[in-house]
Structure formats: structure tokens, C-alpha cells
Amino acid sequence: MAEPQAEQRTTRRFPLQLPLAVKTSGSQTAEEIAARTRDVSARGVFFYVDSKLGAGSPVEFTLSLPPEITLTESINVRCKGHIVRVDDAGGRVGIAAAIDEYEFTS
């Protein structure tokens, strides 16, 4: 029997299912993919897409924080980061992405 993996996360994850617009860079073009988060932390996000993305690839995404979270109006957060893990279980593909930088947008 395999030993359980040690938890490597250093920040708390919140189980938030938020809409996400993901931009990936191809050789010449950038494609925008609609996705939905499974969970979010201060340093990263886990989301599902229909197509496989490469681990280590740069990624940009914008997520919308609803009033229930911000306690004011909805706030969009544009993030730049990189894909750290790809979970391909056939069909839906789970993507773990680290957030390298972010900015709040209107």
C-alpha cells in the first residue's frame, strides 16, 4: 500500500465555484476558454476545462468575485500565472495554476 502524500499547500483553499475566463498562449494566437473554479487560494486556483493544457505553461485568467465575497459589488481580478498540475481523468481536465501576479479590474 502506498503512503499518503504529505500536504504541500501553505495557504488555505476556499471551495468557491466561480466563472473564469482563461487565456492560454499558443504559437501565434491566444485562445480564451470559459471555465469554472473548484477552489481558490491567495496563491492559486484549481479549475476545470474541456481540453488539456500543458504543465508549466503560462496562463492568464480573470475571475469575478461576487458581492457575497466582496461585501460590496462584484470585482474582477485579472491574474497571470503558470500551470503547476494537470489532472486528466478523461472528459473534464482539472488544472492547478499558481498566481504570479494579479490586478483588480472593473
N, C-alpha and C positions, 0 to 999 in steps of 0.2 A: 504494500500500500504506500502511495506517495505521501510525503509530508506536506501539510498545508503550507501555502506560501505566506510569508510574513507581510503584514500590511505596510505598504510603502508610501501611502498618502500622508502628507504633512498638514493638509488643510481639510476642513470639514466639507463634505459634499452635501448639497441640498437636492432632494428629489423633485426637481422642477421640470415640468413638461412645457417648454416654451417654443414658439416658432423661431426658426433660424434660417437665414439666407446665407448659404455657404458659397464662397468663390474659391475655385481652385485654378491653378495656373497650368496650362498645357504648354506645348512647344511654342505656339504662336497666339493662342487665344485663351481667354479666361471664361470659364463656364460658371453660371450661378445655379445652385441646386437648393431646392426647398427641403428643409429637414425639420426635425423636432428633437429637442434635448431630452435626455433621460435624467441627467443630473448636472449640476453646475457647482463650481467652487470658485474661489478667488483666483486660482491659478490655472483652471482648465474647465473643459466641458466634455461631456460624452453625449454623442448624438447618433441618430440612425439615418442612413441614406440607402438608396437602392443600388448604387454602383460602388465598386471597390475603389478606394483611394490608397495611395502608397504611404507607408510609414516613413516618416522623415520629411515628407513633402510640406512645403509652406502652404498655409491656408489662411483665408480671411473670412470672417463671418460677422454678421450683425444679428444681435438678438434683441428682442423687445421685452423690457421688464414692465409688467402690468402694474396698475395702481395698487393692487393688493400687496405688492412687494415694496414699491417706492413710497407708498402712503401719500402720493401726490398724483401726478399724471404719468402716463406711460413714458418710459425713457428708453431710447435706443442706444445700444452700446456696440460700437464697431471694434472688432478685435483682430489682431494679427497674431499668428502663432504657427505651430507646426504639429503635424500628426505624430503622436507617440505610440499609438497602438491601433491595430485594425482587427476586429473580431468578426470573421466571416463565417456565419452559421448557415449559409445558404439562404438566399432571399434577402432579408434585411442585413445590412452590414453596419456593425457598431464601430464608431470612430471615437477614439480618445484624443483630444487635442489640447496641447499646452497653450496658454495665453502668454505671449511675449510682450505685447503692448495693447493698450485699449484707449478709446476716447468716447465720450458721451456725445451723441448727436441728437438733433431734433427730429 
